Amino acid sequence: MKHLTVSPLKNLIKTTLSVPSDKSISHRAIIIGAIANGRTEIKNLLTSEDCLCTLKIMQQLGVEISNFNNFETVTVYGKGLNSFTEPKNILNCGNSGTTMRLMSGLLSGQNFLSVLVGDDSLMNRPMRRVIEPLTLMGAKIFGREDNTKAPIVITPGILHGISYEMPVSSAQVKSAIMLAGIQAKGETKIIEKEKSRDHTERMLTAFGATIKCDKNEIIIGSEQNLQAQNISIPGDVSSAAFFMAACAIIPGSEMLLQKVSTNPTRTGIITVLKKMGIKIESTNKKEVSGEPIADLFISSGELNATEVKGSTIPLLIDEIPILCIAMAQANGKSIIKDAKELRFKESDRIKTMVQVLNKLGVEVNELEDGLEINGLAGEPFKLNHSIEWPKHSDHRIAMSIAIAALKANEPVQVPGAEWISTSFPTFEKLIHQIQMAVV
């Protein structure tokens, strides 16, 4: 078990950081590169445990993948959708819900048996949401506990296009349907209630796919001609959010985060922090491999309470744990609503963050679909030693606690630190860089 102890900062932060490459885009680059024709080169692939699970599964399916200079460039030799070979063993997705759900869509159109498994946490996450639409498309796909959980078993089926209105906005489910749709007969239409992150649409288009997007509707046809591309992965705004929050809760701090994805379906955290009083400026704006990127300059300011709900939630769903830490330092009561999806992540993030904030001495109320947080108005977090840290298998919870520790009244040994490497292998290194950058 990995141990990470974070001590409070005694002064403000002034530093420049480069955050890891985007996890969502890295998964998709591997998968779409494998189903395209030709040699795709991927620069700056995130080498987290989650992304390496996707890479290893593609290799089990017979895709040749090579890396150079310690993963600085990864080459995927794609031979098209019909080039996969039947795996000799189960396909282990580790802790990665993205891997399991996207691979479910991809493998539903293949002519061989596949079995997807994961760790204990992933095996208990909801899978009906992806099994149901794929079944409607003709997939022969089955899960444990009445098709609600993994293992997921897929046998050969003949796919056809459908019109599907998604009950919950989910980029993973949407992407699974799209990956099945390009193997199906006829068009597939996906209708979202609220727009979720659009990396799959952007990347498929960059590889030559024809996709019609109109507001919250996506139409994709089969027989797409995907051709290899050179892809450069930008910095992950979800990873950047932890250091935005660190800058926000330490008065007088300034930070430059370089080459971060500013995809508008992912920048809800920037919008909300600005609304709370944090200054965030975007410079050096450009588009790389179909994705907008920029350098972000963050200046701390007086943090004020806010309410987050509705269409904003899908734009920052992964950032809500660290947003809770910023809200806990604000003036007044902040409210998060319409975020019931948080209960179905690596942990029940609503319940877990309530327990975390209680441990940090913050008054918080648990809602069915969110939280009410009474901010400390800039006072340090005071650990309540009569309350235990929650047990969890959640990288974002662990990193949120580590950032809170920078403003705590005593050092914190971060619970669940061993899970951080699933998405952010260099997190501890950057925490140490921050601690060395105080002035």
Secondary structure, 3 states (H helix, E strand, C coil): CCCCEECCCCCCEEEEECCCECHHHHHHHHHHHHHCEEEEEEECCCCCHHHHHHHHHHHHCCCEEEEECCCCEEEEEEECHHHCCCCCCCEECCCCHHHHHHHHHHHCCCCCCEEEECCCCHHHCCCHHHHHHHHHCCCEEEEHHHHCEEEEEEECCCCECCEEECCCCCHHHHHHHHHHHCCCECCEEEECCCCCCCHHHHHHHHCCCCEEEECCEEEECCCCCCECCEEECCECHHHHHHHHHHHHHCCCCEEEEEEEECCCCCCHHHHHHHHHCCEEEEEEEEEECCEEEEEEEEECCCCECCEECHHHHHHCHHHHHHHHHHHHCCECEEEECCCHHHHHCCCCHHHHHHHHHHHCCCEEEEECCEEEEECCCCCCECCCCCCCCCCCCCHHHHHHHHHHHCCECCCEECCCHHHHHHCCCCHHHHHHHHHHCEC
